[in-house]
Amino acid sequence: MKNLLFLFVAFALVSCKKSERYGPLNLKNGQEVELLVSPRYAADNDVLLKLPGNVDAGASLVGFDQREPGYSYRVKARFNRDKEPLQDGPEYYFIFEKIISKEQYKGTESFPIQLITSYVPGGPVIRLSKTGNDYYLIPDKLQLTYANSTVENELEEIWLNVQEIRANWQKGQRPKWKGIKATVVHDPQKFGKAYLVQQIQFID
């Protein structure tokens, strides 16, 4: 009788462990899901949605290196929950598996991106680089072109501050602005490769 009771308790514990769920969507570790990836790569409203229902996935997607700005994707991914997350790292996230479908975005609406991002640890960082005469949000992947000479001059001013910070990193120099918001659209001349910056707002 005691053996039967022990087996019952052991089975109950194993069943309970198998059914453990995590995150805002109560997903099992290793569970496969379909996700909708936004065409607004690295934007403020670059929200990852779980299908069906277009529900906020509540976690990031890692390993999706094929992603191009300006395209929405349906992808298959696997939910992952780390028992011992890295220091300051997320407890759970999605791991990319494969593309189900890809569709070019046809809209022309503008959207915001932040050129200063704060990391813990590390503090605020300006997301801007320059190669030759070209500015980049993501080096060699996502260029920032400009609508007029005013925006061009503002990008150059930001780039000069980036160089100052790099030259004085040992002194802990930080950006001279608290925030920089750029209003952009998908650049029709370099679709999938660049955002056209229409306006920049500096936050002191």
Salt bridges, closest charged atoms under 4 A:
GLU34 OE1 - ARG74 NH2 2.48
ASP46 OD1 - ARG67 NH2 2.77
GLU68 OE2 - LYS102 NZ 2.67
GLU68 OE1 - LYS193 NZ 3.98
GLU91 OE2 - ARG81 NE 2.93
GLU97 OE2 - ARG78 NE 3.25
GLU156 OE1 - LYS130 NZ 2.74
GLU157 OE2 - LYS176 NZ 3.51
